[in-house]
């Protein structure tokens, strides 16, 4: 439910949506719509729409928007105090009913990229609703996470794979998104021969999808920059060192999507985030799994 179509209170005033408030607080704390979008599991455009509707509902501008960051207006500073109080009260009320029922420890494995840009927001929200559950996180590559789960060192794992690929029999897709070629606006890396790439090490699904697409198209390329995290790859792209395969939802100015028709690189296809759990691991594991699925479910249209 968005702020613009929220139900009215008995006094005729619109009701604030807690999800919109979480987005608002995330932007205020990170100073960035894109970083906030990663925390609340939405695309930057969806986050912008949420704030636009909230500002329209309140009749006030809450942020001053600048090219690389945003700042709260005086009205936004006032709203931030209310938003934090409302969210704390909401979490306290929900936790009062849920926390006595679920407790224990969950050992969660996530790939490097998700562990950097996604997981902190997931765990933060989960901890507020389930304070008696302790989550221990291991960040690593998908093959290693599958191995650790199979030998009992993990209870739950997230994996990244090419759409339709099932690296483990019990893996279930919870998120799907196009992978696109990305470069810097006005950059010249795309015109270089051989084509310079920024990718992760062997074993990364995005790397494999990119190299397969280039091999199909017949393009000459070289691995110019190798790094495991999308944030480091983004830094290389901003310096116009290379181009990279990137999730469409992470692309924002001064990065740009390189259209397939520009130089005939060929389509990359979609990637998926999969969830893999050990069977019969208890209520705490199921609670965290459901929490993760719910948040990823808010990011995209139905998986096809």
Secondary structure as UniProt FT lines:
FT   HELIX           3..5
FT   TURN            10..11
FT   HELIX           18..30
FT   HELIX           33..40
FT   HELIX           44..58
FT   STRAND          63..65
FT   STRAND          70..72
FT   HELIX           74..98
FT   TURN            99..101
FT   STRAND          104..110
FT   HELIX           112..117
FT   HELIX           119..129
FT   TURN            131..132
FT   STRAND          133..139
FT   HELIX           142..150
FT   TURN            151..152
FT   STRAND          156..162
FT   TURN            163..164
FT   TURN            169..170
FT   STRAND          172..184
FT   TURN            185..186
FT   HELIX           189..191
FT   STRAND          195..199
FT   TURN            202..203
FT   HELIX           205..217
FT   STRAND          221..226
FT   HELIX           230..238
FT   TURN            239..240
FT   STRAND          243..247
FT   HELIX           248..250
FT   TURN            253..254
FT   STRAND          255..258
FT   HELIX           260..263
FT   STRAND          270..277
FT   TURN            279..280
FT   HELIX           283..297
FT   TURN            298..299
//
